[in-house]
Structures are given as C-alpha cells and as structure tokens.
Amino acid sequence: MDSPSISSPEADANNDGITNLQAYASNVSPWIQAASALPVVSLEGGYLTVSFTRRVNPTDVTYTVAVSADLGTWNSGAGYTTDLPSIPINPATERAVIRDNVPVTTPPERRFMRVTVSQ
C-alpha cells in the first residue's frame, strides 16, 4: 500500500532533506543520503555559478535555474543565465553547470541562484 507521506513527489522518504522528486530528477535513490545531488553555488571567472546533478534528456521533469539580487524577484531563462557545458557522470546522469549573466562586482553585488524541479 502506498503512503503519500513516503511515496508522493513532495515526500522525503528517508528524511535527508531531499524530496522524492528532487532525488528522481537527480537520478539518485530516495532511500539513500544524497547530499551529492544538492546544487552547489560557486564563484567562477567573476560570475556566480550553480552546478547540480540531473538526468540526461529528461521528458518528465523540468529544471529551472533562477537568479535574484534581492531574494524577492527571481528571473530565469537565456537573458538571465547561461548554460555552460555539462559534465557527464554516466549515460543517464550529468552535472549541469549554469552561470548568472551578471558579473560579481567590487564591492560585491548581492546575487543569489536557485534550482527548482517540477513535473
């Protein structure tokens, strides 16, 4: 018998902070600790960059990377971010690398990035 508290997309089967949908989108089991699937934000070449594990050519999930200067207004798409070459992990999984189009200035401008997954 399915239990929505364990098997729904929003559920966290093993209480590791990663929902079943996030685990599926990252191509990892929802039953293992999957910290390696979490997005990582870094500063590369003067730009804020996020990398995350995702399925190759997914047809049933959508990944959206958005940027913000104030955590209130979020923007996504080609005018705001640039997809850099992904890093293959295995035939079904890759590490996506997405860059903010606004360079970090001195003194640093506040910039934020987030990754959302939807069905």
C-alpha positions as CSV (number, residue, x, y, z in Angstrom):
1,M,0.0,0.0,0.0
2,D,1.4,3.4,-1.0
3,S,1.7,6.1,1.7
4,P,1.7,9.7,0.5
5,S,3.9,10.6,3.4
6,I,6.6,8.4,1.8
7,S,5.8,8.0,-1.9
8,S,4.5,11.4,-3.1
9,P,6.8,13.6,-5.1
10,E,6.9,16.1,-2.2
11,A,7.7,13.5,0.4
12,D,11.2,12.8,1.8
13,A,11.3,9.0,2.1
14,N,14.5,8.9,4.3
15,N,14.3,12.4,5.9
16,D,17.5,13.7,4.3
17,G,16.0,17.0,3.2
18,I,15.7,15.9,-0.4
19,T,12.2,15.2,-1.8
20,N,11.4,12.2,-3.8
21,L,11.0,14.4,-6.9
22,Q,14.4,16.0,-6.3
23,A,16.0,12.6,-5.9
24,Y,14.3,11.3,-9.1
25,A,15.4,14.4,-11.0
26,S,19.0,13.9,-9.8
27,N,18.8,10.2,-10.7
28,V,19.6,9.0,-7.2
29,S,17.6,6.7,-4.9
30,P,15.2,8.5,-2.5
31,W,16.3,5.9,0.1
32,I,20.0,6.9,0.3
33,Q,21.6,10.0,1.7
34,A,22.0,12.1,-1.5
35,A,23.9,15.2,-0.5
36,S,26.0,14.9,-3.7
37,A,22.8,15.7,-5.6
38,L,22.3,19.1,-4.0
39,P,23.1,22.2,-6.0
40,V,26.5,23.8,-5.4
41,V,27.0,27.5,-5.9
42,S,30.4,28.9,-6.5
43,L,32.2,32.0,-7.9
44,E,33.9,31.2,-11.2
45,G,35.5,33.7,-13.5
46,G,33.8,36.6,-11.8
47,Y,30.3,35.1,-12.2
48,L,28.1,33.2,-9.7
49,T,27.6,29.6,-11.0
50,V,25.4,26.8,-9.8
51,S,26.1,23.1,-10.6
52,F,23.7,20.2,-9.9
53,T,23.2,16.6,-10.9
54,R,20.4,15.9,-13.3
55,R,19.0,13.2,-15.7
56,V,20.2,13.4,-19.3
57,N,17.4,14.5,-21.6
58,P,14.5,14.2,-19.1
59,T,11.0,14.1,-20.5
60,D,9.0,14.2,-17.3
61,V,10.7,16.8,-15.2
62,T,11.7,20.4,-15.8
63,Y,14.7,22.1,-14.2
64,T,14.6,25.9,-13.7
65,V,17.6,28.0,-12.6
66,A,16.7,31.5,-11.5
67,V,18.8,34.4,-10.3
68,S,18.0,37.3,-7.9
69,A,19.6,40.4,-6.5
70,D,17.2,40.6,-3.5
71,L,15.6,37.2,-2.9
72,G,12.2,38.7,-3.8
73,T,12.3,38.9,-7.6
74,W,13.6,35.9,-9.4
75,N,14.4,35.7,-13.1
76,S,15.2,32.7,-15.3
77,G,16.0,32.0,-19.0
78,A,18.5,32.8,-21.6
79,G,18.5,36.6,-20.8
80,Y,19.5,35.9,-17.2
81,T,21.6,32.7,-17.2
82,T,23.9,30.8,-19.5
83,D,24.2,27.1,-19.7
84,L,27.8,26.0,-19.7
85,P,29.0,22.6,-20.9
86,S,27.6,19.8,-18.7
87,I,29.9,17.2,-17.2
88,P,28.9,13.5,-18.0
89,I,28.7,11.3,-14.9
90,N,27.2,8.2,-16.6
91,P,25.0,7.5,-19.6
92,A,21.8,8.7,-17.7
93,T,23.2,11.4,-15.5
94,E,25.2,14.6,-15.9
95,R,26.4,17.6,-13.8
96,A,24.7,20.7,-15.2
97,V,26.6,24.0,-14.9
98,I,24.6,27.3,-15.2
99,R,26.1,30.8,-14.9
100,D,24.5,34.0,-13.8
101,N,24.8,36.6,-16.6
102,V,25.5,39.4,-14.2
103,P,29.2,39.6,-13.1
104,V,30.0,39.9,-9.5
105,T,31.5,43.4,-9.0
106,T,33.7,45.0,-6.4
107,P,32.3,45.7,-3.8
108,P,30.3,42.5,-4.4
109,E,26.8,43.0,-5.6
110,R,24.4,40.6,-3.9
111,R,23.4,37.8,-6.2
112,F,21.5,34.6,-5.5
113,M,20.8,31.5,-7.5
114,R,18.2,28.7,-7.0
115,V,17.3,25.5,-8.8
116,T,13.7,24.2,-8.9
117,V,12.4,20.9,-10.2
118,S,8.8,20.5,-11.4
119,Q,6.8,17.8,-13.1
